[in-house]
Amino acid sequence: MLPLILSIPLAVRCGLLGLLGLVLGSLINWGIYQLAWDTRAISPWSKPPPEAPPRSWWDRLPVVGWFGLWRETPLWGRGFWIRPLLIELAVGIGLAGLYWLEVQGWLVPQGPRFDLADLATQAMLHQQFISAAMLISLMLVATFIDFDEKTIPDWITLPGTLAGLLLAALWPNSLPQILVFGPPPLFDTRPSPLWLTAPNAWPAWLNGGEGLLLGLGFFWGWCYGVLPKSWITRRGWNKALVYLWASTFRNPTWWVVPLIALFGTPLIMAGWLIGGATWMALLTALAGMALGGALVWAVRIIGSSAMRQEAMGFGDVTLMAMIGAYVGWQGALMTFFIAPFAALFIALAQWLFTRRKDIAFGPYLCAGALYLLLRWPAVWGNVAGVFMLGWLIPAILVGCLILMWGMLLGMRMLRESFTPPEPLP
């Protein structure tokens, strides 16, 4: 199949992918309006409300169909069609541009033996493209729902996370690529996926029973984390545990996560039995999912505790877990630290166009992940040495979280000390 694809001129492939991207943009728009809490039938692929004028096949054409949907302005508001039209255009152009960058090798580190004509190299580049396109599409849906509602639905991040795990197991080369030194005597550099312990060597014990338990622990921890539940300690720990149990089974979709755990556990064990690159990639994706989500969850708990107000929504936790499944825990950590810089531009643009000052952190995480994907060789080249610390990094992160808690607590106490008391009634 791949030789047939490569026989098509690159410009033609990019053009066809641009058209496919327009259709993908339509599906993304459908997801933005149908997976949100406040579902709206703005997308022409949604069932229109009874009061809407009849829709035709012309309305379902990407981009141009929105000009006909002007007639629904009384239902959705003035200019409602502009954003979805621009999204479809951006996805069409972006998908073609992403493919061109990927197959030219611009988004992976290129060693001295990097050969674009090699079929194995092209297979790796195409797997990288599919993985990046999937992640970006999911992040687009999450971003615009978060802009609209300050929520990120689990129906985006949970299936997206599972797709990332499956993709890593089937195509280990879909993980970000780094350069490693080959065996002596040449010590030549060669591309390799970003394994769990990269840039350090993969220890043999991760292939044994301890590695399996670690992978299952990551997966079960994620399953528990995304299980619908509420934790309230105002009336003591005993009441909190009772309410935790009751709130879990009160949710009508509580059975979905146990079902995922039931079917996912034997599949992880199958990946471990297969071993080799399959297990290494699957364990890497599981670690990225678990540690990426745990990082944001810890910041959420610490920020809420110190400031006595919600610091982040839980949708940010599941979003980072999804990103980590595609880029590994190293990529998730880099995304988290890139996100505040993306916030400067997104918050400014939001204020200029909408005059809104409230912000959602999910779009910043998505922007950080997008920057990481498009600038991967440069970003990894600058920070690879940091990750040679290996297992010391989690300990350093714990220390940073403790310092953050102390800093936020001090800021809150300082703010309260300058806040005048409310007058007595």
C-alpha positions in Angstrom: 0.0 0.0 0.0 2.7 2.5 0.9 4.7 2.0 -2.4 1.4 2.8 -4.2 1.0 6.0 -2.1 4.6 7.0 -2.7 4.2 6.6 -6.5 1.7 9.5 -6.5 3.5 12.9 -6.8 3.9 14.7 -3.5 2.0 17.8 -4.7 -1.0 15.6 -5.7 -0.9 13.8 -2.3 -1.0 17.1 -0.5 -3.8 18.4 -2.6 -5.9 15.3 -2.0 -5.2 15.5 1.7 -6.2 19.2 1.6 -9.6 18.1 0.3 -9.8 15.3 2.9 -8.9 17.9 5.6 -11.9 20.0 4.6 -14.1 17.0 5.3 -12.2 16.3 8.5 -12.9 19.9 9.5 -16.6 19.3 9.0 -16.4 16.4 11.4 -14.5 18.5 13.9 -17.2 21.1 13.7 -19.8 18.4 14.3 -17.9 17.3 17.4 -17.6 20.8 18.7 -21.3 21.4 18.7 -22.6 17.9 19.4 -20.2 16.7 22.1 -20.5 19.8 24.2 -22.8 20.0 27.2 -25.0 22.6 25.4 -25.5 20.6 22.1 -26.4 22.8 19.1 -27.4 21.6 15.6 -25.2 24.3 13.9 -23.2 21.7 12.0 -25.0 20.7 8.7 -24.3 17.1 9.7 -26.5 17.5 12.8 -30.3 17.1 12.7 -31.7 20.6 12.3 -34.2 22.0 14.8 -37.9 22.0 13.6 -37.8 25.8 13.2 -34.8 25.8 10.9 -35.3 26.1 7.1 -34.9 22.9 5.2 -31.3 21.8 4.5 -29.9 20.4 1.3 -26.9 18.4 0.2 -25.3 21.7 -0.8 -25.2 22.8 2.9 -23.0 19.8 3.7 -20.2 20.8 1.4 -17.2 21.9 3.4 -16.6 25.7 3.5 -19.0 26.7 0.7 -22.0 25.2 2.5 -21.6 27.8 5.3 -22.5 30.6 2.9 -25.9 29.0 2.3 -26.3 28.5 6.1 -26.4 32.3 6.5 -30.1 31.9 6.4 -30.0 30.3 10.0 -28.7 33.5 11.5 -31.9 34.1 13.4 -31.4 30.8 15.2 -27.7 30.9 16.1 -26.8 34.6 16.1 -25.0 36.9 13.8 -21.7 35.6 12.3 -22.2 32.1 13.8 -20.9 30.6 10.5 -17.5 32.4 10.5 -15.7 30.3 13.0 -16.7 26.8 11.7 -15.9 28.0 8.1 -12.4 29.1 9.3 -11.9 25.8 11.2 -12.6 23.8 8.0 -10.2 26.0 6.0 -7.5 25.7 8.6 -7.8 21.9 8.9 -7.7 21.5 5.1 -4.6 23.6 4.8 -3.1 22.3 8.0 -3.5 18.6 7.1 -1.8 19.1 3.7 1.0 21.2 5.4 1.5 18.7 8.2 1.8 15.8 5.6 4.4 17.8 3.6 6.4 18.5 6.7 6.3 15.0 7.9 7.2 13.1 4.7 10.1 15.6 4.1 11.4 14.6 7.6 11.2 18.1 9.0 9.4 17.0 12.2 11.8 14.2 13.2 15.5 14.3 14.1 17.6 13.4 11.0 20.8 11.5 11.6 23.6 10.8 9.1 21.8 7.6 7.9 18.4 9.3 7.4 17.2 8.3 3.9 13.9 9.7 2.6 13.9 7.1 -0.2 14.1 4.2 2.3 10.7 2.5 2.6 11.1 1.9 6.4 11.8 5.6 6.9 8.7 6.5 4.9 6.6 4.1 6.9 7.8 5.7 10.1 7.1 9.2 8.8 3.6 8.2 7.7 2.8 6.7 11.1 4.0 9.9 12.7 1.7 11.9 10.4 -1.4 9.8 11.3 -0.6 10.0 15.0 -0.1 13.8 14.9 -3.2 14.3 12.8 -5.4 12.3 15.2 -4.1 14.1 18.2 -4.5 17.6 16.6 -8.1 16.8 15.5 -9.0 15.7 19.0 -7.4 18.7 20.6 -9.3 21.0 18.2 -12.6 19.7 19.4 -11.5 19.9 23.0 -10.2 23.4 22.6 -13.3 25.1 21.1 -15.6 23.3 23.5 -13.4 24.6 26.3 -13.5 28.1 24.9 -17.3 28.0 24.7 -18.2 26.2 28.0 -15.0 25.9 30.1 -15.5 22.1 30.0 -13.8 19.3 28.2 -16.2 16.3 27.7 -14.9 12.8 28.6 -16.4 11.6 25.3 -13.4 13.3 23.6 -10.5 12.6 25.9 -11.4 9.0 26.9 -11.7 7.5 23.4 -8.8 9.7 22.3 -6.6 8.3 25.0 -7.5 4.7 24.2 -6.9 5.4 20.5 -3.4 6.7 21.4 -2.6 3.5 23.4 -3.8 1.3 20.6 -1.8 3.3 18.0 1.4 3.0 20.1 1.0 -0.7 20.4 0.3 -1.2 16.7 2.8 1.3 15.4 5.6 1.9 17.9 7.2 4.3 15.5 4.2 6.6 15.9 5.7 7.8 19.1 8.0 10.9 18.9 11.4 10.0 17.4 14.8 10.7 18.9 18.4 10.0 17.8 20.3 7.3 19.8 23.8 5.9 19.3 24.1 2.6 17.7 26.3 -0.3 18.8 30.1 -0.2 18.6 32.4 0.0 16.8 30.7 2.6 14.6 28.5 4.3 17.2 26.4 5.6 14.4 23.2 7.5 15.3 19.8 6.1 14.3 16.2 7.2 15.0 14.4 5.5 17.8 11.0 6.0 19.4 10.9 8.0 22.6 10.8 5.1 25.0 9.8 5.4 28.7 13.3 5.7 29.9 14.7 7.8 27.0 17.3 9.1 26.6 18.7 6.5 29.0 18.7 2.8 28.0 15.7 0.6 28.4 16.2 -1.6 31.5 15.5 -5.3 31.2 13.3 -5.4 34.3 10.6 -3.5 32.4 10.1 -6.5 30.2 9.4 -8.7 33.2 6.6 -9.1 35.6 7.5 -5.8 37.3 7.0 -4.0 34.1 3.6 -5.6 33.5 2.5 -4.6 37.0 3.7 -1.0 36.4 1.8 -0.8 33.1 -1.4 -2.2 34.7 -1.0 0.2 37.6 -0.8 3.1 35.2 -3.9 1.8 33.4 -6.0 1.1 36.5 -4.9 4.4 38.1 -6.2 6.2 35.0 -9.5 4.2 35.1 -10.0 5.2 38.7 -9.2 8.8 38.0 -11.7 9.1 35.1 -14.5 7.3 37.0 -17.3 9.8 37.7 -17.2 10.7 41.4 -17.3 13.6 43.9 -15.1 14.2 46.9 -16.4 16.5 49.6 -14.8 16.7 53.1 -16.9 19.4 54.7 -18.7 16.9 57.0 -15.7 14.7 57.8 -13.9 11.8 56.2 -16.6 9.2 56.9 -19.3 11.2 55.2 -16.8 12.0 52.3 -16.2 8.2 51.7 -20.0 7.5 51.8 -20.7 10.3 49.4 -17.8 9.2 47.1 -19.3 5.7 46.8 -22.8 7.0 46.3 -21.8 9.7 43.7 -20.0 7.1 41.6 -23.0 4.8 41.1 -25.5 7.7 40.9 -24.0 8.7 37.5 -25.8 6.8 34.7 -22.6 6.2 32.8 -20.6 4.8 35.7 -20.4 1.3 34.0 -18.4 2.6 31.0 -15.0 2.9 32.9 -15.2 -0.6 34.5 -16.0 -2.0 31.1 -12.9 -0.3 29.7 -10.9 -1.7 32.5 -12.3 -5.2 32.0 -11.4 -5.3 28.3 -8.3 -3.2 28.5 -6.5 -5.3 31.1 -6.2 -8.5 29.0 -5.1 -6.4 26.0 -2.3 -4.9 28.0 -1.3 -8.3 29.1 -1.3 -9.4 25.4 1.0 -6.5 24.5 3.4 -7.6 27.3 3.4 -11.2 26.0 4.2 -10.0 22.5 7.1 -8.1 24.0 9.7 -6.2 21.9 8.8 -2.8 20.5 5.1 -3.5 21.0 5.4 -3.7 24.7 8.0 -0.9 24.9 5.7 1.5 23.0 2.6 0.5 24.9 4.2 0.9 28.3 5.6 4.3 27.2 2.1 5.4 26.1 0.6 4.1 29.4 3.3 6.1 31.4 2.6 9.2 29.4 -1.1 8.9 30.0 -0.8 8.3 33.7 2.0 10.7 34.5 0.7 13.4 32.3 -2.7 13.3 33.9 -1.2 12.9 37.4 0.8 16.1 37.0 -2.2 18.3 36.1 -4.3 16.5 38.8 -1.7 17.3 41.4 -1.5 21.0 40.3 -5.3 21.1 40.5 -5.5 19.7 44.0 -2.6 21.8 45.3 -3.9 25.0 43.6 -7.4 24.5 44.9 -6.2 23.7 48.4 -3.9 26.7 48.7 -6.2 29.3 47.0 -9.5 27.9 48.3 -11.0 28.0 44.8 -10.9 25.6 41.8 -7.6 26.0 40.1 -8.3 23.7 37.1 -11.2 21.7 35.8 -10.9 17.9 35.7 -11.2 18.0 32.0 -7.7 19.4 31.9 -6.5 16.3 33.7 -8.1 13.9 31.2 -6.8 16.1 28.3 -3.2 15.9 29.5 -3.6 12.2 29.9 -4.7 12.0 26.3 -1.8 14.1 25.1 0.7 11.9 27.1 -0.6 8.8 25.5 0.6 10.2 22.1 3.8 12.0 23.1 5.0 10.0 26.2 5.5 11.4 29.7 8.5 13.5 28.5 6.4 15.2 25.9 3.6 15.7 28.4 6.0 17.4 30.8 7.3 19.6 28.1 3.8 20.5 27.0 2.9 21.5 30.5 5.8 24.0 30.7 5.2 25.3 27.2 1.5 25.9 27.9 1.9 29.2 29.9 3.8 30.8 27.0 1.0 29.8 24.7 -1.4 31.4 27.2 0.0 34.8 26.6 -1.0 34.8 22.9 -4.4 33.0 23.3 -5.5 35.1 26.3 -4.6 38.3 24.4 -6.4 37.1 21.2 -9.5 36.1 23.3 -9.6 39.6 24.9 -9.2 41.4 21.6 -11.9 39.5 19.8 -14.4 38.9 22.6 -13.3 41.2 25.5 -13.5 38.1 27.8 -10.9 37.9 30.6 -11.9 34.5 31.9 -9.5 31.8 30.6 -9.6 28.1 30.2 -6.3 26.1 30.6 -7.2 23.3 28.1 -6.5 25.4 25.0 -3.1 26.3 26.3 -2.2 22.7 26.9 -3.4 22.0 23.3 -1.4 24.9 21.9 1.7 23.7 23.8 1.3 20.2 22.5 0.9 21.5 18.9 4.1 23.6 19.3 5.8 20.5 20.6 4.7 18.4 17.6 5.8 21.1 15.0 9.1 21.9 16.7 10.0 18.5 18.1 13.6 18.1 16.9 14.5 21.6 18.2 12.7 21.2 21.5 14.0 17.8 22.3 17.5 18.8 21.3 17.4 21.6 23.9 16.1 19.5 26.8 17.3 16.0 26.2 20.0 16.3 28.8 17.5 17.1 31.5 15.8 13.8 31.0 19.0 11.9 31.6 18.2 12.4 35.3 15.7 9.6 34.8 13.8 8.6 37.9 15.0 11.7 39.8 12.7 13.8 37.7 9.5 12.7 39.6 11.2 13.6 42.9 12.1 17.0 41.5 8.5 17.5 40.4 7.3 16.6 43.9 9.6 19.2 45.3 8.4 21.8 42.8 4.8 21.1 43.7 5.5 21.6 47.4 7.1 24.9 46.7 4.2 25.9 44.5 1.8 25.1 47.3 3.8 27.2 49.7 3.9 30.1 47.2 0.2 30.0 46.5 -0.7 29.7 50.2 1.5 32.8 50.9 -0.2 34.7 48.1 -3.6 33.9 49.4 -2.7 34.9 53.0 -1.2 38.2 51.7 -4.3 38.9 49.7 -6.6 38.2 52.6 -4.5 40.4 54.9 -5.1 43.4 52.6 -8.7 42.7 52.0 -10.9 44.9 54.2 -13.4 43.0 56.4 -17.0 43.1 55.2 -19.2 45.6 57.1 -21.5 44.2 59.8 -25.2 44.2 58.8 
